[in-house]
Amino acid sequence: MSSSPDDTMSKRAEGSALRLWVLMRMNRYALAGMIMLWMFVAIVLLSFVGMSPFQVLVLQDPDAIQTLFSSMVGPIITGVTLVATIGQLVLSQELGAVGEQRERMDDAMDFRRDLESRTDMGVSPPEPAAFLRELVAGVEDYAERLRNEMEDERDEELKERVNEYVDALDDHAETIREEIENTQFGTFDVIWTALDFNYSWKIFQARQIRDDHADSLSEEADQALDDMIVMLKFFGPAREHFKTLYFQWELINLSRSLLYAGPPALVVVVGILIYLDPTSIAGSILGVQNLVWLVSGAFVLALVPFVLLISYVLRIATVAQRTLAMGPFILRESSRDADSDV
């Protein structure tokens, strides 16, 4: 049997856990602040690499600072235009004729009824976190039913494989249910926990067990495996639906953040263009000219909208990359036995 990859997202991720935490879990404003601080320090440190002193360059070309900051007005305004475009893109997904809206409602209700008909949950919870928690609990129930069906099987290897499969699934599912409890949609915790449940590999394992032991499986055991696979298949569209809603939520937050950051950035740029007299700023602090401190800080502040865009898109792009495939497709490299037939 193919060896299972690690269950948690951090262990399955390529590269360090710190890199994954920065890309996905770190607060977006904190990440933006970290990027801005890095840029500010990098610009200031450039004054020590042996280039001509900034004050000398300004004296040679008094319009150098004005040229630099005047070129930033256009990109900042373009960023505000980008906000409007993003807003239209998000809203376009929600607008539609009554027939389209009714079809969306019917599809959502059909999905809920299909899941409810296969579980003991009665009426499925309306909150995304609670819904996923109950869905994972339903997967656990079907796993136990699968184990029970194997009691009368004569194939000892089959029973051992199923027991290992169910034990691993139960441990993982319990961890997921604990992690997702008390989480609220709108925070990244819900999506992070959903990404932690590697349902694709579990579907693959169940199908491989059924294929390898097709000759020895009883009809009841084969049906139990099929029910297990069907139950796992519910997780795919549920996760994709909540991921889509989260992307829309994040794009709205990004639009709002850029709208908040745009006017102050313009104020900084205009303030430098109108009021800064480079020749009136002398002296230095910690060996760095005061003019360098001022211009570097103003330049970084003017880039706030751009840095916020980077911080949000990094998370959205990372989540999208890790969820490109739905179903029993695993795009990342996985550890499997050398003699595997697949």
Order of alpha helices (4+ residues) and beta strands (2+ residues): alpha-alpha-alpha-alpha-alpha-alpha-alpha-alpha-alpha-alpha-alpha-alpha-alpha-beta-beta-alpha-alpha
